[in-house]
Amino acid sequence: MTPQEKEMEMMKSEITKEIRGIFKTNMKIFDWDIPENDDRKSAELIINVMQEAIDGLKKEISDGTYDQY
């Protein structure tokens, strides 16, 4: 196991917790801002934007943006 893989094993639950926190925070904002919010629709829209952001990061990684971070 590489040092990066060992570190990831230690950090995995924290990263997952942070991602879920971002999602839940945005769900609350939608509920506050939209009186008759459709929670499922909001969840789908939020997760789509989060996926777009992850896809953008993946492209940056493959482009070498973080090779010397």
C-alpha positions in Angstrom: 0.0 0.0 0.0 1.4 3.4 -1.0 1.7 6.3 1.5 -1.2 8.0 -0.3 -3.4 5.0 0.0 -2.7 4.7 3.7 -3.5 8.4 4.2 -6.7 8.0 2.2 -7.8 5.1 4.5 -7.4 7.4 7.5 -9.1 10.4 5.8 -11.9 8.6 3.9 -14.6 8.9 6.6 -13.8 12.6 7.1 -13.9 13.4 3.4 -17.2 11.6 3.1 -18.6 13.5 6.2 -17.5 16.8 4.6 -19.2 16.0 1.3 -22.4 14.9 3.0 -22.3 18.1 5.0 -22.0 20.3 1.9 -25.0 18.5 0.4 -27.1 18.8 3.6 -26.3 22.5 4.0 -27.5 23.2 0.5 -30.6 21.2 1.0 -31.4 23.4 4.1 -30.8 26.5 2.0 -33.3 25.3 -0.6 -35.8 24.7 2.1 -35.3 28.1 3.6 -35.5 29.9 0.2 -38.3 28.0 -1.5 -41.6 27.9 0.5 -43.0 24.8 -1.2 -39.7 23.1 -2.0 -39.7 19.7 -3.7 -36.9 18.1 -1.7 -36.2 15.3 -4.2 -35.9 17.7 -7.1 -33.6 20.0 -5.0 -31.5 17.0 -4.1 -31.1 16.0 -7.7 -30.1 19.5 -8.8 -27.6 19.9 -5.9 -26.0 16.5 -6.6 -25.8 17.3 -10.3 -23.9 20.5 -9.5 -21.6 18.7 -7.1 -20.9 16.0 -9.8 -20.1 18.8 -12.3 -17.6 20.2 -9.8 -16.0 16.8 -9.2 -15.8 16.2 -13.0 -14.1 19.6 -13.3 -11.6 18.6 -10.6 -10.9 15.3 -12.4 -10.1 17.2 -15.6 -7.8 19.5 -13.8 -6.0 16.5 -12.3 -5.6 14.9 -15.7 -4.4 18.2 -17.1 -1.7 18.2 -14.5 -3.0 21.2 -12.4 -2.1 19.4 -9.2 1.1 17.7 -10.2 3.1 20.2 -8.1 0.5 21.3 -5.6 
